[in-house]
Amino acid sequence: MRIASLPVIIASALFAASLAQGQEVERKMRIYDCDFLTVMKEDMPGPDLRHVPSPADAPPAPDVEAGEDDSISPQMLRDMITYNIDPDSWDNSNNKIEFQEGKLVVVQTPAVLDEIERMLDVLRNAKIRLVNVQAWALLVENAYLHDFLAKASASATGPLVTDEDAAYFLGKLPDQGLVRIAGRASVTCFSGQRVHAGPLKKTAYIRDVDVEVAQRMSISDPVMGFILTGFIMDVRPSAVGPGDSILMDLRISHATCSNPDAQIESGSGPINTPQREIVSVESTVMVPKDQGILFAAAHPSMAGYSVVFLVRPRLISSEKKDAEGKKGDVPKRILRIYDVRLLVSRIRHYPGPEIEFIYGSEAGAGPGFSEPVAEGVGMDPQELVEMIKTGIEEDSWANVRNSISSVGTSLIVVQEPSVHGRIEEFLKSLWSRRAVMIFSSVRYFSTDAETLRKLAPSAGSALTLETKEIDAIDKELKRGKSLRLGRTAFTTSFNRQRSNLISMRQTSVIGDIDVEVADTAGIGDPIVRVVSDGLAFDLLPSLGGDGKHVMYTFKSQAVKMTDPIVVKLEPHLKNVVHRFDVTYENLQTCITIPDGGAVLFILGPTDGDMSRITAALVSARIVRVQ
């Protein structure tokens, strides 16, 4: 909750006295540029790297959402001025105020014009706040990352990192070979505006051949496609809270292509069979001043490494701190602007994907992703206004000089200083209840049944593991001997918000042959498919009534594909197809986990080996932003 304030000076008594003395009143005309108040900030969403363009030369369509309109209508701005700055003087027909093509034209006395200038200055500084967001995609060695995140899981700050922690990631570790920077982006925008930044690369490849047969002749027509790779940060940062915290609707994706030149002779012509890796997160988070936040997932194809997204927002401009007037000057009424975005904004849900067995024919295609919907909780702005009017000095609002109105994600209030103090305390109490995030993780690993019984003897007989059992599993996962770490994901989302994190590999294969025959000529037409494997983590955490437990509705899907084997169809055809195996480890349930606790799920034998089992460790940490 941010506050900008301005004293409302009532000069009507001076104005009346000057008329009574027969003095001529000096008037001037001033023109004020008010576009910064009356025009809604334009959103600039980025492309979705999880999809591939179709047709191939079309840009990937961004997820478009309706931004929150925090503009002030010209009529409302006019009313704010005439009701609160020397209201009696506007009855004089020589004093005028009107809008012309986005400009506010005012004819008034110099004293009133100065007060209008001060009001607009406060509004300008409250509305035009700049936020810079920096993001990195890092390749981090698993042992170090899990040691770092194990400490984060036991910490009250969870995934939030200080500048010192970030410097350790970005500055010291690359020399040790534990961290490599895979991508970075930086963008500056207005608070509340959606923007994007990041480098992209589009690579052409032969994705298929279209076979045509006529009489005894056949021809193969190459079908071109494009692979989109790079790093994209799509963010809507908003400065909120008394401590300049940054609320972010965040979408980050990092995509690479490990073998863009891979090629196979299909029997009907050469076809490229690239493999694309994509790691992506969608969530809403709040980061305190001078801190950052981490997301992480196991790399789709690089064993022993994870992809870490490090995001650091900074408020680089804010309203003036001297808007209360001269020292010792306590006006009867003050105009204040309260930023209540955190209270009234609807936290968006971001449903995760289903990893399909085979999907599409593009080498970067993926599963069908659900469109995000604005179903998150949020207080109705008008209800908030009514709560304040009925609960704080109810009789005072009958005075027409006192007012409260909702404009977008702000409250504009004119009241006495004592009433403002009570409003501020009331909004702080609401803010502290809303500023709650949940740090969640899922880690798949394989081991033998005896080792698991020794590490976690309560597994299977208790809902949650004991702290010493969680520590023992963390220690063995770091050693990587008796426990083999598989797919992992660490993410953070708002209380009662659905979010997702994916780490996926998309492989182009020849999945089938369609035989074309004309007269005595026949040829196989290869059918190219894309096989997706990896991890999809989709969760909806809700803080329990006691504030010490997290109720989860989540689904986690870990899919592993073997390397495709080329099978020749000779002697009947000269074509080839790919053969491969896919293993699914699915987990979908509703559970309750205590703050800092974990639940262990046993998923069964691994790859048909009855001596080894696969398990999933799901943990939770409540993070309260002060």
C-alpha positions, -999 to 999 in steps of 0.1 A, spaced: 0 0 0 17 32 -12 5 67 -1 10 101 -17 -4 131 1 -11 168 -5 -25 195 18 -58 210 5 -56 248 10 -89 266 11 -83 302 0 -119 313 -4 -117 335 27 -88 354 12 -107 356 -21 -138 370 -5 -118 396 15 -101 409 -16 -135 414 -33 -149 431 -2 -120 456 -3 -128 464 -40 -94 451 -51 -90 438 -86 -83 401 -86 -54 390 -108 -61 360 -130 -39 340 -152 -44 311 -177 -23 279 -174 -23 248 -195 -14 215 -178 -5 183 -197 -26 155 -181 -20 126 -204 -1 108 -176 -34 107 -157 -61 103 -183 -45 78 -207 -42 41 -198 -7 27 -201 -3 4 -231 5 -33 -224 32 -49 -245 30 -87 -240 58 -110 -253 57 -142 -273 50 -176 -258 81 -197 -264 63 -229 -254 44 -228 -288 57 -230 -323 43 -206 -350 17 -220 -374 21 -213 -402 58 -213 -399 64 -177 -408 39 -163 -383 51 -149 -350 41 -168 -318 9 -152 -304 13 -137 -269 -12 -143 -241 -32 -111 -242 -50 -100 -210 -69 -69 -201 -48 -46 -180 -62 -28 -151 -73 7 -160 -58 31 -134 -64 62 -155 -85 91 -141 -113 104 -163 -112 141 -173 -145 147 -154 -132 131 -122 -100 151 -124 -120 183 -129 -142 174 -99 -112 167 -77 -99 201 -84 -131 221 -81 -143 203 -50 -110 205 -31 -92 237 -42 -110 269 -33 -144 254 -42 -164 287 -38 -142 305 -63 -154 283 -92 -189 300 -89 -173 331 -104 -178 330 -142 -144 346 -148 -127 314 -134 -128 285 -158 -115 249 -161 -119 226 -191 -102 199 -210 -90 205 -246 -74 176 -265 -59 160 -234 -48 194 -219 -63 209 -188 -69 247 -194 -75 267 -162 -81 304 -157 -78 313 -120 -59 333 -94 -21 326 -91 -26 311 -56 -52 286 -69 -31 278 -100 -2 270 -77 -24 246 -56 -35 229 -88 1 225 -98 9 209 -65 -21 185 -67 -11 174 -103 25 170 -92 14 146 -64 -8 127 -88 20 125 -114 45 111 -89 19 86 -76 10 74 -111 43 76 -130 66 52 -110 93 34 -129 103 -2 -121 133 -20 -135 132 -59 -136 163 -79 -144 162 -117 -150 188 -144 -156 185 -180 -168 213 -199 -151 227 -234 -155 235 -245 -120 252 -277 -108 226 -297 -89 246 -304 -57 251 -268 -50 216 -257 -60 199 -283 -38 222 -273 -9 211 -237 -14 174 -245 -17 175 -268 12 185 -239 33 159 -217 16 132 -244 25 141 -241 61 142 -203 60 114 -179 67 123 -160 35 121 -192 13 132 -185 -23 138 -148 -17 175 -139 -21 195 -108 -10 218 -89 -32 247 -108 -16 231 -141 -25 226 -130 -61 261 -117 -63 274 -151 -51 254 -168 -79 264 -143 -106 299 -133 -96 318 -159 -77 305 -193 -88 312 -191 -126 349 -194 -118 342 -226 -100 322 -241 -129 290 -244 -109 270 -217 -126 268 -206 -163 247 -178 -176 224 -191 -203 203 -159 -209 195 -125 -194 171 -97 -199 164 -63 -184 134 -40 -189 122 -7 -173 85 2 -174 57 20 -155 44 4 -124 14 -17 -134 24 -20 -171 30 -53 -188 61 -55 -209 86 -80 -222 123 -83 -231 148 -109 -242 168 -122 -272 151 -147 -296 164 -168 -325 144 -184 -352 161 -213 -371 148 -228 -403 148 -266 -408 132 -293 -430 104 -305 -407 87 -329 -432 84 -339 -468 52 -339 -488 52 -368 -512 33 -365 -545 27 -396 -568 14 -396 -604 16 -427 -627 51 -440 -623 66 -408 -611 70 -395 -575 85 -364 -560 92 -352 -525 84 -316 -517 104 -303 -486 82 -286 -459 101 -259 -440 96 -250 -404 112 -228 -378 125 -235 -343 121 -206 -319 148 -204 -291 160 -178 -267 150 -162 -234 119 -142 -228 108 -124 -196 71 -112 -198 63 -92 -166 38 -68 -151 56 -53 -121 37 -31 -96 51 -11 -67 30 -20 -37 31 -20 1 46 4 26 81 -9 20 83 -5 -18 78 -42 -25 72 -53 -61 42 -74 -71 49 -92 -104 28 -112 -128 56 -132 -142 61 -154 -172 97 -166 -180 108 -191 -207 142 -203 -218 144 -225 -249 174 -241 -266 179 -265 -295 206 -291 -288 210 -305 -323 194 -282 -349 214 -299 -378 204 -335 -369 191 -352 -401 178 -385 -411 173 -400 -446 136 -409 -445 135 -428 -477 116 -400 -493 141 -373 -487 161 -358 -459 143 -346 -427 158 -327 -398 151 -342 -364 160 -315 -339 155 -317 -302 143 -286 -283 145 -280 -246 121 -256 -228 119 -245 -192 91 -221 -183 74 -207 -152 41 -187 -148 33 -173 -114 26 -141 -94 51 -132 -67 59 -103 -44 95 -94 -38 106 -70 -10 128 -41 -15 164 -49 -25 157 -86 -28 152 -111 -57 135 -145 -61 145 -179 -75 127 -205 -96 144 -238 -106 138 -270 -125 160 -299 -136 174 -293 -171 154 -314 -196 185 -331 -211 217 -320 -193 222 -345 -165 235 -330 -132 223 -295 -140 192 -274 -133 179 -243 -150 175 -214 -124 155 -182 -131 168 -154 -109 146 -123 -110 155 -89 -93 130 -60 -95 139 -25 -84 117 6 -79 137 34 -95 113 63 -90 86 72 -65 66 101 -53 81 130 -35 84 128 2 78 165 9 42 168 -3 29 174 32 35 212 29 57 235 49 71 224 82 47 232 110 18 237 86 -9 212 94 -38 216 70 -73 208 81 -78 183 52 -52 163 32 -56 146 -2 -39 113 -2 -35 86 -28 -34 50 -15 -22 23 -39 -44 -7 -31 -34 -29 -61 -24 -58 -38 -59 -58 -23 -81 -52 -53 -62 -70 -81 -74 -104 -91 -44 -127 -88 -45 -147 -121 -45 -185 -123 -20 -201 -146 -31 -237 -153 -2 -260 -163 0 -283 -193 -6 -320 -198 24 -337 -214 9 -356 -243 24 -388 -256 27 -375 -292 17 -340 -303 16 -322 -336 42 -321 -364 63 -291 -355 97 -297 -339 90 -272 -312 54 -280 -307 43 -289 -272 12 -301 -254 -20 -280 -254 -17 -253 -228 -47 -240 -210 -54 -203 -212 -49 -184 -180 -80 -171 -164 -85 -142 -140 -102 -163 -112 -79 -153 -83 -92 -137 -52 -95 -99 -51 -115 -74 -31 -141 -53 -49 -128 -17 -49 -162 -3 -41 -166 -27 -12 -133 -14 1 -145 21 -1 -177 12 18 -157 -6 45 -137 25 51 -167 49 51 -188 28 75 -159 17 98 -138 48 101 -153 81 113 -186 73 96 -202 107 104 -173 127 89 -181 115 53 -213 136 54 -192 167 50 -190 173 13 -154 185 16 -144 150 26 -144 124 -1 -131 90 -11 -132 74 -46 -118 44 -63 -97 49 -95 -83 17 -110 -60 3 -83 -59 35 -62 -80 52 -35 -81 90 -36 -91 103 -2 -96 138 11 -99 138 49 -84 151 81 -50 139 92 -63 118 121 -87 100 97 -59 93 73 -40 77 101 -68 52 108 -72 45 71 -35 37 67 -35 13 97 -67 -4 84 -51 -9 49 -19 -22 64 -38 -49 83 -55 -60 51 -22 -59 33 -4 -81 58 -30 -108 53 -28 -108 16 10 -107 13 15 -144 17 33 -167 -8 39 -204 -8 73 -219 -17 68 -254 -31 90 -281 -45 87 -316 -59 117 -339 -63 115 -373 -80 142 -399 -71 148 -436 -73 163 -459 -47 158 -494 -32 132 -501 -7 156 -509 21 175 -476 18 142 -456 18 131 -475 50 163 -465 67 161 -428 57 124 -423 63 110 -451 86 77 -432 90 70 -431 53 38 -450 46 26 -448 82 25 -410 86 11 -383 64 42 -361 67 79 -368 73 98 -358 104 124 -331 102 153 -355 106 139 -377 78 137 -347 55 173 -338 64 185 -373 58 169 -375 23 183 -340 14 218 -352 24 216 -384 3 202 -365 -27 231 -342 -25 256 -372 -24 238 -388 -53 248 -423 -45 220 -443 -28 193 -419 -41 193 -410 -78 177 -376 -83 153 -374 -113 130 -346 -123 128 -316 -99 109 -283 -97 110 -254 -72 85 -226 -76 67 -199 -56 31 -186 -60 6 -165 -41 -17 -179 -16 -47 -194 -34 -32 -189 -68 -27 -217 -94 7 -216 -111 29 -239 -131 65 -247 -139 76 -270 -167 109 -285 -178 103 -302 -211 122 -318 -240 105 -319 -275 119 -344 -299 110 -346 -336 106 -382 -348 92 -401 -378 62 -417 -361 45 -435 -390 45 -440 -428 16 -432 -451 20 -452 -483 11 -434 -516 3 -456 -546 -4 -446 -583 -5 -473 -610 26 -493 -604 45 -467 -584 45 -466 -547 63 -445 -521 62 -440 -484 52 -406 -471 68 -401 -436 45 -387 -409 66 -365 -385 55 -362 -349 68 -345 -318 73 -365 -286 74 -344 -254 89 -356 -221 100 -339 -189 82 -325 -159 50 -305 -155 43 -291 -120 8 -276 -116 -3 -265 -81 -29 -245 -62 -18 -239 -26 -40 -224 1 -30 -213 35 -49 -232 63 -70 -214 88 -44 -218 115 -17 -201 93 6 -230 99 -4 -255 72 -7 -254 34 -36 -272 16 -25 -283 -18 -44 -293 -50 -17 -303 -74 -7 -325 -102 29 -334 -111 37 -353 -143 72 -367 -149 77 -383 -183 109 -400 -196 115 -410 -232 143 -433 -244 165 -423 -273 147 -430 -306 159 -460 -325 158 -460 -363 140 -489 -378 143 -496 -416 113 -509 -434 131 -527 -462 127 -547 -484 91 -535 -489 98 -498 -485 130 -477 -484 116 -456 -456 124 -456 -419 105 -450 -386 116 -443 -350 109 -466 -321 111 -455 -285 97 -461 -250 80 -435 -228 77 -439 -190 51 -419 -170 53 -411 -133 20 -392 -125 9 -377 -92 -24 -359 -87 -39 -354 -53 -51 -330 -25 -30 -329 7 -22 -308 37 15 -301 45 27 -282 76 49 -252 72 84 -264 65 72 -300 62 72 -326 34 52 -356 22 67 -386 5 48 -405 -22 58 -439 -34 51 -443 -71 62 -479 -77 91 -498 -95 114 -480 -118 115 -491 -155 103 -525 -145 131 -531 -120 113 -545 -90 144 -539 -68 142 -501 -72 113 -478 -65 104 -442 -76 94 -417 -50 83 -380 -50 91 -357 -22 68 -327 -20 76 -298 4 61 -265 14 72 -233 31 50 -203 39 66 -169 30 52 -138 45 64 -105 30 67 -78 56 
